[in-house]
Amino acid sequence: MTGPEHYREAERLLRLAHHNSYGDGNDAARATALAAEAQAHATLALAAALAHANGEVPA
């Protein structure tokens, strides 16, 4: 998965987490799990962006 793909996945998961927190889903445990997964993807997207900015190619 590329950096931009991680970023898009993080956004998608956050939308699902929000839906499960405040929308019709109303499942706090699922929302928490989705938010944690989104955070992992956001962190990977940031790592890829920093590597790219420093001229490094992520493995």
N, C-alpha and C positions, 0 to 999 in steps of 0.2 A: 504494500500500500504506500502511495506517495504522500508527501506532506499535505498537498491540497486535498487528497482523498481523506486523510485523517481529519482535516479541518471540517470537511463536509459531513463526515460521519459524526463528528462531535456535535455539530449543529443539529443534525437529524435526531440524535439521541436526546439532546436537550429539549427539543420540541416534544418528544414522546414523554420525557420526564415531567415537563410542565403539564402536559395533558393528564398524566396520572396523578399529579399533585392538585391541580386546580380545575381540570376539565371533567368530562364525563367518566374518565377512568377511575379516579379517586382510589388509588391503591398506593399508599405511602411506601410500602416495602419495594414495590416495583419501581416507583419513582426514584427512590434512593439508589437502587441498583443501576438504573439507567443513567443517573447523574454521575455515578462513579465511573461507569464505562465511558461516558462522554468526556470526563476529566482525563482519563487515560489517553484517549484519542487526541484531545487538545494538547496534552503534554508532548505526545509524539509529533504532532504538527509543528509545535514550537521548536522542538529539537531539530527537525528537518529544516525549518526556516533558518535557524542559527547556523547549522552546518553549511547550508547553501550560501548564506551571507559571508561566511568565513572561507569560502572556496573549497570546502571539504565535500567529498561525495560520501553520503551515508552508505554503510554496508548493507 
